[in-house]
C-alpha cells in the first residue's frame, strides 16, 4: 500500500468520525466550531486511543471474567470457541494499541 492510498483511507475514516462527532454535538455551537478547527489527525488519534482503551478493558477484563463465571456451565467444545474469541479479541485490541501509538508518534499530519 502506498503512502498516498493510506492517506486517502485515513482521511475517509477521519471524515466519518468528524460527522459522528458533529451529530453528537448538534446544537452546541462552541463544540461545532472547535470541531471545525480540529485537524483530521487529531480526531483519528482521539478515537484510536478511545477504542484501544475500551477494547482492552473488554478483551482483557470483561471477556475473561465472563468466561470464568460461565465456563463451568459450558460444554468443552463451546468453551474452546469462546476462548478462541477471547484471544482474537485480545489480539485485535493490541493491534489497535499499536495503531494508536503509530498515529501518535509517526504521523504528524494528513496532507
C-alpha positions as CSV (number, residue, x, y, z in Angstrom):
1,X,0.0,0.0,0.0
2,X,1.4,3.4,-0.9
3,X,1.6,6.4,1.3
4,X,-1.0,8.2,-0.9
5,X,-3.6,5.4,-0.6
6,X,-3.0,5.2,3.2
7,X,-3.6,8.9,3.5
8,X,-6.8,8.6,1.4
9,X,-8.2,5.9,3.8
10,X,-7.2,7.9,6.9
11,X,-8.9,11.0,5.5
12,X,-12.1,8.9,4.8
13,X,-12.1,7.5,8.3
14,X,-11.5,11.0,9.8
15,X,-14.4,12.3,7.8
16,X,-16.8,9.7,9.1
17,X,-15.6,10.3,12.7
18,X,-16.0,14.1,12.2
19,X,-19.6,13.5,11.0
20,X,-20.3,11.3,14.1
21,X,-18.9,14.0,16.5
22,X,-20.9,16.7,14.7
23,X,-24.1,14.7,15.1
24,X,-23.3,14.2,18.8
25,X,-22.6,18.0,19.3
26,X,-25.7,19.1,17.3
27,X,-26.9,22.4,18.7
28,X,-23.7,23.2,20.7
29,X,-22.2,25.9,18.6
30,X,-18.9,26.1,20.6
31,X,-18.3,22.4,20.1
32,X,-19.1,22.5,16.4
33,X,-16.7,25.5,16.0
34,X,-14.0,23.6,17.9
35,X,-14.6,20.5,15.7
36,X,-14.2,22.6,12.6
37,X,-10.8,23.8,13.8
38,X,-9.6,20.3,14.8
39,X,-7.3,18.6,12.3
40,X,-8.1,15.2,10.9
41,X,-5.1,13.5,12.6
42,X,-6.2,14.8,16.0
43,X,-9.7,13.2,15.5
44,X,-8.0,9.9,14.4
45,X,-5.7,9.9,17.4
46,X,-8.6,10.6,19.8
47,X,-10.7,7.8,18.5
48,X,-7.8,5.4,18.2
49,X,-7.0,5.8,21.9
50,X,-10.6,5.6,23.0
51,X,-11.2,2.4,21.0
52,X,-7.9,0.9,22.2
53,X,-8.6,1.6,25.9
54,X,-12.2,0.4,25.8
55,X,-11.2,-2.6,23.6
56,X,-8.5,-3.6,26.1
57,X,-10.9,-3.4,29.0
58,X,-13.4,-5.5,27.2
59,X,-10.8,-8.0,25.9
60,X,-8.6,-8.4,28.9
61,X,-11.1,-7.9,31.8
62,X,-14.6,-8.3,30.6
63,X,-14.4,-11.4,28.5
64,X,-12.1,-13.4,30.8
65,X,-14.3,-12.5,33.8
66,X,-17.4,-13.7,31.9
67,X,-15.6,-16.9,30.8
68,X,-14.6,-17.6,34.4
69,X,-18.2,-17.2,35.6
70,X,-19.9,-19.2,32.7
71,X,-17.2,-21.8,31.9
72,X,-18.4,-24.4,34.4
73,X,-21.8,-24.4,32.6
74,X,-20.4,-24.6,29.0
75,X,-19.6,-27.8,27.1
76,X,-15.9,-28.2,26.4
77,X,-16.3,-27.6,22.7
78,X,-18.1,-24.4,23.2
79,X,-15.7,-23.3,25.8
80,X,-12.9,-23.8,23.3
81,X,-14.6,-21.5,20.8
82,X,-15.2,-18.9,23.5
83,X,-11.5,-18.8,24.4
84,X,-10.6,-18.5,20.7
85,X,-12.9,-15.5,20.5
86,X,-11.3,-14.0,23.7
87,X,-7.8,-14.5,22.3
88,X,-8.8,-13.0,18.9
89,X,-10.3,-10.0,20.7
90,X,-7.1,-9.6,22.7
91,X,-5.0,-9.6,19.6
92,X,-7.3,-7.0,17.9
93,X,-7.1,-4.7,20.9
94,X,-3.3,-5.0,20.9
95,X,-3.4,-4.2,17.2
96,X,-5.5,-1.1,18.0
97,X,-3.0,0.0,20.6
98,X,-0.2,-0.3,18.0
99,X,-2.3,1.8,15.6
100,X,-2.9,4.4,18.3
101,X,0.8,4.6,19.1
102,X,1.7,4.8,15.4
103,X,-0.8,7.7,14.9
104,X,0.5,9.5,17.9
105,X,4.3,9.1,17.2
106,X,4.8,8.7,13.5
107,X,2.1,10.7,11.7
108,X,2.2,14.4,12.3
109,X,-0.5,15.5,9.9
110,X,-2.6,14.4,6.9
111,X,-1.9,16.2,3.7
